[in-house]
């Protein structure tokens, strides 16, 4: 029986903490989050807030959040 060497890609959702995204996809910080005006690097709330929370904090709409998630998951 062969074991698969392919690793299952983890999907980033609106419930994923910002700190987890920065840890797993550091390029997302500069390439995506900062493009939206999110200064998450070094923010003390990155370990407490998830992508869904930025909707309320920064006034993004559902389409903005969906676009951010798609872009991060495409990295």
N, C-alpha and C positions, 0 to 999 in steps of 0.2 A: 504494500500500500504506500503510495507516494504522499509525502506531506507537502502541502502547498507552501511556497516561500513568499507568495504574495501577501502583503499586509493589507488588511481591510482598512480603507480610508475612513477616518472619523469625520462625521458630518458636523459642521458648526451650525448651531441653531440659535434662535433668539434667546434661549436660556443659557447659552454658554457664557461663562464669565469672561470679561475683557482680559483679565490676567492670563487665562488659559489660552486665549487667541494669541496674545503677545508672546507667550512661551512657545507655542507650537508653530506659529507662523509670524516670526518677527518682521518679515517683509510686509506683512499686512499693515503694520503700524504706519510706515511711511507711505507705502503705495496706495493704501485705501483709507484707513481711518483719518490720517491727517488731511487727506484730500477733502474729507467731509467736515473738516474743522474740529475733529476730535483729538484732543491732546492727551491721549491715554497713557503715553509713556511717562512713567514716574508719578502718575496720579494715585493718591492714596486710596481711591475708591475703585481702582481697577480690579481688585480682588473681591469686591462686593457687588459691583454692577455687572449686569449682563447686557448683551446687545439690545435686548428688548427694552431695557431701562433707558437707553439713550433716546428712545422715542419720546418719552415724557420729559426727560431732562433737557434735551436740545430741540424739541419741537419737530422731530422728524415724523413723516407719515409712514403708513404701512409699506408703501411702494419703495420709499427710501431704505427701510430696514431690509426689505426683500432684496433690493439691489446690492446692498452691502454684504448680505449673507451669500448671495450668488458669487460675488467677486472673491470673497474670502475662500469659499469652497472650491473655486477654480484654481487657487494657488497650488 
